[in-house]
Amino acid sequence: MPNQVNEAIESHYTRPDVGSLILAALARAGKDLDQLTPEDLTPIDAFHIRGRAATLELARVVELDENKHVLDVGSGIGGTSRCLAQKFGCRVTGVDLTDEYCRAAAMLSARVGLQALTDYRQGDAVNLPFEDEMFDVVWSEHVAMNIPDKARLYQEMYRVLKPGGVAAIYDVLAGPSGPALFPVPWARSPATSFLVEPDELRKLLEDAGFVISDWTDSTEAARTWFASLVEKIQKKGLPPLGFHVLMGNDFQVMAQNQGRNLQEGRIVLGQIVVRK
């Protein structure tokens, strides 16, 4: 069963030669492919609600600096890892189930001159390909929604963290007012969506051995941000560079459903920091 779920999730995210699709979209957006900056990638890089702003908010709570080695679980095309490496000078290792995303992440990091601080490995979040106690920080943004075995996920995060290390989590959680509407950016149907309620997440983290040090409900900020995004798409259509390059033509429907899920309380957002 886990293999079938993984295959379904990979097929949801995989687009053939995604690196070339991104470069073509950057060229259409008027970017110089030989002089790319991390900022040029921002419209497509931060593949989570509230984008880079949410990443930087969480990073400040964690107090990242250049001495930290960060593991980004579910690193996608490397947007978060590049943001953290650029802004805080830390070393970031990304791990993602989708091999195509790992290749694109490495290519884009090299294009913006961050290859010395970032590296990527294909791997499964519930069976991390790393030794015990390797990392100062384990980071995860909008990833657990696709993982059914959450107990194992948080046990693995705990295992690879150094004693005293922290896990920084920013995730979509089940809201109080009924099931999510599909398709959404993380799943085209309920078959690959595994949301838990905030209380359930708290118990899972504590059962893994973590001590919760910060818990922020950022749902209201997410609602405002998403309403603005949907309004912009309705007025101007899809821009040359955006998440639709990764998700394909049905991203517009996904975005509308995501907005409704937020407004109707079907999903909530949690920003959580826990310590080993």
N, C-alpha and C positions, 0 to 999 in steps of 0.2 A: 504493500500500500504506500509506504513513504516514497518509493521510487516512482510510482505512478503520479503522486502529487508533485514531486520534484520535476518530472517531465512536463506536466501540465503548466507548472509555474514557469519553467524555462521557455516553453513555447509561447506563453503570454508575453514575455519580455523580449525574446530574441527576434531581431530583424536581421536578415542577411547583410553582412558587411556594414554594420552600424557606424563604424568609424568613417567610412566614405560618405554615408548619408549625412553625418554631422558636418564634415568638411564642406560638402556641397551646400548645405544650408547656411553655413558661415559665409561662404562666398556669395550666396544670394543676398545675404544681409549686409554685404559691402565690407566684410572684414578681410584684411590682408593675411592670407594663410601663412605667409613667411614671417609675420610679425605679430602672432597671436599673443594676447595677454589673458590671464585668468578671468579678468572682467568681461572680455569678449564672449566667454563661454557661459556667463551667468544665466542667460535666459533658458539654457538647456541643462545646466550643470546641477542645479539644486532641485533634484527631483522629489520634492516633498513640500507640504503645505507651508507657506510663508517663506520658502526658499532660504537664501543665504542669511537673512535676518534671524531666522529661527536657529540656524547653525551657530551663528556668532553669539547669540543669547546664551545658548547652552554651554558653549566653550568658555564664556566668562564665568559662569557658575562653577565650572570644573577647574578654573584657573590654569588653563593650558600654558605651557611655555616650551622653550627650545630643548629642555632636558627630558621631555616626555616622549615615550614611544607609544603611539596610539594604534590600536587595531580597529579598523572600520568594518564592522560586520554588515554585509549587504552593501558593498561599496559602489555598485552600479558602474556608471561610466567615470567615476572618480571625482565627482564634483565636490563632495564634502572633504575628501582627503586633500585635494588641492587647496581648498579654502583654508583648512586648518594649517597646512604646511606653509602657505603664503603668509597668513596673518600672524601666526604664532611661532613659526620656525621649528615646529616639532616634526619628528619623523612619523610617517603614517603608512601602515601596511593595510591594504584593502583585501578583503576576501569576498567573493561573490559566486553564487551558483552558476551564473551565466558566463561561459567562457568568452563569448563574443564581447560582453561588457568589459571583461578584464583586459582584453586586447585593446579595445577602444580607449580605456582608461589610461593604459600605459602610453599609447600613442599621443593622446591629448596632453598628458603630463610632460612628455618630451617636447611637444610643440610650444609649451608655455614655460619651459626651462625649469620644471619642478621634479625632473626625474631623479635627482639625487636625494630628495626627501620623501618620495613616494614609491611604493612597489605594490604589485597586485598578484593574488593567487586565486585560482579557481578552487572552490571548496564549498562544503556544506556547513551551514551555521550550527547544526546539531552534532557535527563531528569535525571540529575545527582542526586544520592540519598544522597545529603548532604545539610546542612543548608547554608543560605547566609553567605558570608564573613568569611569562615572557614580557607582558605589557604593563605599562603604568596606567593606561586608560583603555577601556573597551567602549567603543562608540557604536550606536545603532539608531538610524533614523528611518522610520517608515519601512520596517523590515518584518517585524514579528507577525504582521497581519497575514503573511503567506506561510507561516510555520505552524503546523498542527501541534508538534511536540514541544510546547513552550517550556516545560519543566527541564527538558534536556538542553534547550537553547540557553537558559540562564545558568544551568550547571556548567556548561561549556564556557560561558563568559567568565564565570567565577574561577574555573580551573586555570585559564590562561592569564588571569590577572595576578600581578605581584601582591603580596600582603600589603594592605593599606591602599591599594589601587582603587580606582573608581570606575563604575560603568555609567555611561551617559546615554540615556534612552529618550527618544522623541517618537511617540507612536500614536497611531490611530487606534482607539479603543471603542468597544461597543457602548452605545448611548442608551439612555433609559426608555426611549420611545419607539421600540420596534426595530426589526431587521433593516440592514442597509439595502438601498436600491442599487441594482447592477445594470450595466457594467460601470466599474469605477477604475481609476488608474492602476490599482494593484490587482484587480481580478475582473474577468469578464462575466463570472457567475459565482454563486456561493461555493462551488466545488473547490475553489482554491483560496477561499477567504476564511480566516480563523481568528475572529476578533474576540477579545476577552474584556470583561468589565473592569473598571479601575480597581475594585476591591479584590477581584480575582488575580490581577497582575501583582498587586501588593503582596498577596499570599505566596504567589509563585516566586517572587524575588526573595522574600524572607525564608521560604523553604530551601532555596538554593544556598542560603548562608549570608546573604547581603543584609546590611543595615541601611535603611532608607535615610538619606540626609537632606534631600530636597524633592518636593513634589508640587508641581505647578500645573493647574488646569488652564491650558491656553486656547480653549475652544472659542472664546469670544473673539480673540484676535484673529483666529483662523477664519471665522465667519466673515469678518470684515474684509480680510484679504481675498477670500474666494469670491465674494460678491463682486468685488472690484475687477477680478480677473475675468469672470463670466461676462460682466457688462462690457469690458474692453473687447472680448472676442465677438460679442453680439454686434457691437458698433463697427469694428474695423476688420472683422474676420481674423483668421489665424495669421500670426506674423511669420516671416521667413524662418525665424529661429524660435523654437519652443518645444514643449514636451511632446507635441504631436509628431515631431520628427522621430521620436523613439517609439511612440504608441500607435502611430498610423491614423487612418482617417476617422476612426470612431472616438478619438480623443475628445472631440467637442461634446459628444453625448456623455462620455465619462465625466467631464468637467461639470456639466449641468447636474448630473446625478450626485457628484461629490458635494456641490453647493447645496442641493436639497437635503442630502444626508446631514450636513452640518446645521442648516437652518432648522430642520425638523427634530434635531436631537437624536438622530439615529446613530451618529458617531460623535465621539468627543476626543479631544487631543490631550495627551499627557506629556509633560517634560519632567523627567525623573532622573535624579542622581542617587546612586547607591554605592556603598563602600564595602570593600572586602576586609 
